């Protein structure tokens, strides 16, 4: 039930998007945040063999089955999270980056993130003035069960507030911002720890950027109907 | 035949301040590759992935900015000008393809913009700290498998000037670029003098056959109280060859049990 092979024919120079038939699992082990259960991870491997050549490419990624839903609590204005249908009390740590000289090794990430897990945190909030964190950061958040709130690169201080009041219209090149945002989403979207994309810190991005992000990141209608959608 | 898969280039990098290098990128990657054998050479061991300041600290050319007030002794880019922190990075690697094989040179992130020279061939990389770059190098690899790579990296376009009083994000100029803003300093962080200029994430070579897998997307959906679960997978496929490719596309999901046994 966990292996699928499809025959695909690609014309010369073609660049296509292909969707596998969905794979069925009965009661797979779910991924849970720190303190709520086990961080069960599966290994997903995709390979393509070409007739007359052999194995042409291979891609693998660990994957956790989990469903994260968040809503705004109308009475408090706060954001409430549910994971796999269960409400979770968020104990989050603010995160800028691990080192100001960007000496970002696996060992460093592992130590930093395990430290937060050992402090019984269950969320890391990547602040808008810092980095779009790296796959290694997310890998250890997957491993130790830390949900990640990842902001894009807008801060109140530099983009519309601050002292002196700064420019609310964001970067000079909005298309570049959106290109970077979309490429960052493609880089990180398969990590089970990724819980929330946020436009920026204490500030809404310029309306064209904000609308584009909200449009690009909306949940696909198909998934509205799955459990607790 | 080169092995299918990824090779990370994280060793043997050299770096030099661009204003101290007279050679062009073409010369550096053809006739005049740099060396650190000559003590008067401007080249030094580089921290890649990392930043220019990381490389300078590695070579003890600046004090550690995170001890005491030593950051004050490091020249800020607003005073030095962007060219001071515009640096060349150089390395060499082996890669020899066979028929129907293709190779990409990948940068997972560069701050802020760069020009890549490989075996004398130039490629300009667009700006942006948070974007990947992938260059098809199949046709510019050297036949003998020995390849010379040089990258000149430019700082953010608007590094800004730190006001005497400091403050949140300095003069906010950095926000004109798509780059980390903390580098102009905050109430919890000193300004980063090079604004984190550098090849700050993984550099790799990926070798594939004629068809390449790009950016798969995995999503799960749940029904019947998480008893019935589906994995949805979409991926981009690129046929780099000039002929029809008949493919078998496989997806396998396994759970690693104890002792490296897999449940398929």
Boltz contact constraints between the chains, C-beta under 6 A:
constraints:
  - contact:
      token1: [A, 2]
      token2: [B, 253]
      max_distance: 6.0
  - contact:
      token1: [A, 2]
      token2: [B, 264]
      max_distance: 6.0
  - contact:
      token1: [A, 3]
      token2: [B, 252]
      max_distance: 6.0
  - contact:
      token1: [A, 3]
      token2: [B, 264]
      max_distance: 6.0
  - contact:
      token1: [A, 4]
      token2: [B, 251]
      max_distance: 6.0
  - contact:
      token1: [A, 5]
      token2: [B, 248]
      max_distance: 6.0
  - contact:
      token1: [A, 5]
      token2: [B, 250]
      max_distance: 6.0
  - contact:
      token1: [A, 6]
      token2: [B, 249]
      max_distance: 6.0
  - contact:
      token1: [A, 8]
      token2: [B, 247]
      max_distance: 6.0
  - contact:
      token1: [A, 8]
      token2: [B, 249]
      max_distance: 6.0
  - contact:
      token1: [A, 9]
      token2: [B, 246]
      max_distance: 6.0
  - contact:
      token1: [A, 10]
      token2: [B, 239]
      max_distance: 6.0
  - contact:
      token1: [A, 10]
      token2: [B, 245]
      max_distance: 6.0
  - contact:
      token1: [A, 11]
      token2: [B, 244]
      max_distance: 6.0
  - contact:
      token1: [A, 12]
      token2: [B, 242]
      max_distance: 6.0
  - contact:
      token1: [A, 12]
      token2: [B, 243]
      max_distance: 6.0
  - contact:
      token1: [A, 14]
      token2: [B, 239]
      max_distance: 6.0
  - contact:
      token1: [A, 15]
      token2: [B, 238]
      max_distance: 6.0
  - contact:
      token1: [A, 16]
      token2: [B, 237]
      max_distance: 6.0
  - contact:
      token1: [A, 17]
      token2: [B, 236]
      max_distance: 6.0
  - contact:
      token1: [A, 18]
      token2: [B, 235]
      max_distance: 6.0
  - contact:
      token1: [A, 18]
      token2: [B, 237]
      max_distance: 6.0
  - contact:
      token1: [A, 19]
      token2: [B, 234]
      max_distance: 6.0
  - contact:
      token1: [A, 20]
      token2: [B, 233]
      max_distance: 6.0
  - contact:
      token1: [A, 20]
      token2: [B, 251]
      max_distance: 6.0
  - contact:
      token1: [A, 22]
      token2: [B, 230]
      max_distance: 6.0
  - contact:
      token1: [A, 22]
      token2: [B, 232]
      max_distance: 6.0
  - contact:
      token1: [A, 23]
      token2: [B, 231]
      max_distance: 6.0
  - contact:
      token1: [A, 24]
      token2: [B, 230]
      max_distance: 6.0
  - contact:
      token1: [A, 25]
      token2: [B, 229]
      max_distance: 6.0
  - contact:
      token1: [A, 27]
      token2: [B, 227]
      max_distance: 6.0
  - contact:
      token1: [A, 28]
      token2: [B, 229]
      max_distance: 6.0
  - contact:
      token1: [A, 42]
      token2: [B, 253]
      max_distance: 6.0
  - contact:
      token1: [A, 42]
      token2: [B, 255]
      max_distance: 6.0
  - contact:
      token1: [A, 43]
      token2: [B, 254]
      max_distance: 6.0
  - contact:
      token1: [A, 44]
      token2: [B, 218]
      max_distance: 6.0
  - contact:
      token1: [A, 44]
      token2: [B, 253]
      max_distance: 6.0
  - contact:
      token1: [A, 45]
      token2: [B, 252]
      max_distance: 6.0
  - contact:
      token1: [A, 46]
      token2: [B, 213]
      max_distance: 6.0
  - contact:
      token1: [A, 46]
      token2: [B, 216]
      max_distance: 6.0
  - contact:
      token1: [A, 46]
      token2: [B, 251]
      max_distance: 6.0
  - contact:
      token1: [A, 47]
      token2: [B, 250]
      max_distance: 6.0
  - contact:
      token1: [A, 48]
      token2: [B, 211]
      max_distance: 6.0
  - contact:
      token1: [A, 48]
      token2: [B, 213]
      max_distance: 6.0
  - contact:
      token1: [A, 48]
      token2: [B, 247]
      max_distance: 6.0
  - contact:
      token1: [A, 48]
      token2: [B, 249]
      max_distance: 6.0
  - contact:
      token1: [A, 49]
      token2: [B, 248]
      max_distance: 6.0
  - contact:
      token1: [A, 50]
      token2: [B, 209]
      max_distance: 6.0
  - contact:
      token1: [A, 50]
      token2: [B, 210]
      max_distance: 6.0
  - contact:
      token1: [A, 50]
      token2: [B, 211]
      max_distance: 6.0
  - contact:
      token1: [A, 50]
      token2: [B, 245]
      max_distance: 6.0
  - contact:
      token1: [A, 50]
      token2: [B, 247]
      max_distance: 6.0
  - contact:
      token1: [A, 51]
      token2: [B, 246]
      max_distance: 6.0
  - contact:
      token1: [A, 53]
      token2: [B, 100]
      max_distance: 6.0
  - contact:
      token1: [A, 53]
      token2: [B, 209]
      max_distance: 6.0
  - contact:
      token1: [A, 53]
      token2: [B, 210]
      max_distance: 6.0
  - contact:
      token1: [A, 55]
      token2: [B, 4]
      max_distance: 6.0
  - contact:
      token1: [A, 56]
      token2: [B, 208]
      max_distance: 6.0
  - contact:
      token1: [A, 56]
      token2: [B, 209]
      max_distance: 6.0
  - contact:
      token1: [A, 56]
      token2: [B, 210]
      max_distance: 6.0
  - contact:
      token1: [A, 56]
      token2: [B, 211]
      max_distance: 6.0
  - contact:
      token1: [A, 57]
      token2: [B, 208]
      max_distance: 6.0
  - contact:
      token1: [A, 57]
      token2: [B, 212]
      max_distance: 6.0
  - contact:
      token1: [A, 57]
      token2: [B, 213]
      max_distance: 6.0
  - contact:
      token1: [A, 59]
      token2: [B, 213]
      max_distance: 6.0
  - contact:
      token1: [A, 59]
      token2: [B, 216]
      max_distance: 6.0
  - contact:
      token1: [A, 63]
      token2: [B, 218]
      max_distance: 6.0
  - contact:
      token1: [A, 65]
      token2: [B, 220]
      max_distance: 6.0
  - contact:
      token1: [A, 65]
      token2: [B, 229]
      max_distance: 6.0
  - contact:
      token1: [A, 67]
      token2: [B, 222]
      max_distance: 6.0
  - contact:
      token1: [A, 96]
      token2: [B, 182]
      max_distance: 6.0
  - contact:
      token1: [A, 100]
      token2: [B, 192]
      max_distance: 6.0
  - contact:
      token1: [A, 101]
      token2: [B, 51]
      max_distance: 6.0
  - contact:
      token1: [A, 101]
      token2: [B, 53]
      max_distance: 6.0
  - contact:
      token1: [A, 101]
      token2: [B, 54]
      max_distance: 6.0
  - contact:
      token1: [A, 102]
      token2: [B, 50]
      max_distance: 6.0
  - contact:
      token1: [A, 102]
      token2: [B, 51]
      max_distance: 6.0
  - contact:
      token1: [A, 102]
      token2: [B, 196]
      max_distance: 6.0
  - contact:
      token1: [A, 102]
      token2: [B, 200]
      max_distance: 6.0
  - contact:
      token1: [A, 103]
      token2: [B, 54]
      max_distance: 6.0
  - contact:
      token1: [A, 129]
      token2: [B, 181]
      max_distance: 6.0
  - contact:
      token1: [A, 129]
      token2: [B, 182]
      max_distance: 6.0
  - contact:
      token1: [A, 130]
      token2: [B, 180]
      max_distance: 6.0
  - contact:
      token1: [A, 130]
      token2: [B, 182]
      max_distance: 6.0
  - contact:
      token1: [A, 131]
      token2: [B, 180]
      max_distance: 6.0
  - contact:
      token1: [A, 132]
      token2: [B, 130]
      max_distance: 6.0
  - contact:
      token1: [A, 155]
      token2: [B, 181]
      max_distance: 6.0
  - contact:
      token1: [A, 157]
      token2: [B, 168]
      max_distance: 6.0
  - contact:
      token1: [A, 157]
      token2: [B, 169]
      max_distance: 6.0
  - contact:
      token1: [A, 158]
      token2: [B, 169]
      max_distance: 6.0
  - contact:
      token1: [A, 158]
      token2: [B, 172]
      max_distance: 6.0
  - contact:
      token1: [A, 158]
      token2: [B, 175]
      max_distance: 6.0
  - contact:
      token1: [A, 158]
      token2: [B, 181]
      max_distance: 6.0
  - contact:
      token1: [A, 159]
      token2: [B, 175]
      max_distance: 6.0
  - contact:
      token1: [A, 162]
      token2: [B, 168]
      max_distance: 6.0
  - contact:
      token1: [A, 166]
      token2: [B, 172]
      max_distance: 6.0
  - contact:
      token1: [A, 171]
      token2: [B, 176]
      max_distance: 6.0
  - contact:
      token1: [A, 171]
      token2: [B, 178]
      max_distance: 6.0
  - contact:
      token1: [A, 172]
      token2: [B, 176]
      max_distance: 6.0
  - contact:
      token1: [A, 176]
      token2: [B, 128]
      max_distance: 6.0
  - contact:
      token1: [A, 176]
      token2: [B, 178]
      max_distance: 6.0
  - contact:
      token1: [A, 177]
      token2: [B, 178]
      max_distance: 6.0
  - contact:
      token1: [A, 180]
      token2: [B, 128]
      max_distance: 6.0
  - contact:
      token1: [A, 180]
      token2: [B, 130]
      max_distance: 6.0
  - contact:
      token1: [A, 180]
      token2: [B, 131]
      max_distance: 6.0
  - contact:
      token1: [A, 180]
      token2: [B, 178]
      max_distance: 6.0
  - contact:
      token1: [A, 183]
      token2: [B, 131]
      max_distance: 6.0
  - contact:
      token1: [A, 183]
      token2: [B, 132]
      max_distance: 6.0
  - contact:
      token1: [A, 184]
      token2: [B, 130]
      max_distance: 6.0
  - contact:
      token1: [A, 186]
      token2: [B, 215]
      max_distance: 6.0
  - contact:
      token1: [A, 190]
      token2: [B, 218]
      max_distance: 6.0
  - contact:
      token1: [A, 223]
      token2: [B, 221]
      max_distance: 6.0
  - contact:
      token1: [A, 226]
      token2: [B, 221]
      max_distance: 6.0
  - contact:
      token1: [A, 226]
      token2: [B, 222]
      max_distance: 6.0
  - contact:
      token1: [A, 226]
      token2: [B, 223]
      max_distance: 6.0
  - contact:
      token1: [A, 227]
      token2: [B, 222]
      max_distance: 6.0
